[in-house]
Amino acid sequence: MPGQQGPRRARVALSDAAAKQLENITREAELHALDRALVVLSVDPDVGTPIPGTTTGPQLRQYTDEIEHVRILYFVTALRTVVVVAYIEV
């Protein structure tokens, strides 16, 4: 009998700007921090807080990982895909 599976994770995609930004990451610690934040977002896309002022299109959100000291700007599509707009070290 197969074990119970948890909720399905959201798909994570990168905007062109975020993909270009991530191409420049060379330090292992930065990649680890980004990976940790993306896992959190894939498990719970609504974990971030809405950024005020977004009136058209999907609501822009931000997630700050206090342990890794990174901030991710993203939005969630109608199909529950997390689209990363920017990665920022804090």
Buried (B, 14 or more C-beta within 10 A) or exposed (E): EEEEEEEEBBEBEBBEEBEEBBEEBEEEEBEEBBEEBBEBBBEEBEEBEEEEEEEEEEEBBBBBBEEBEBBBBBBBBEEEBBBBBBBEEE
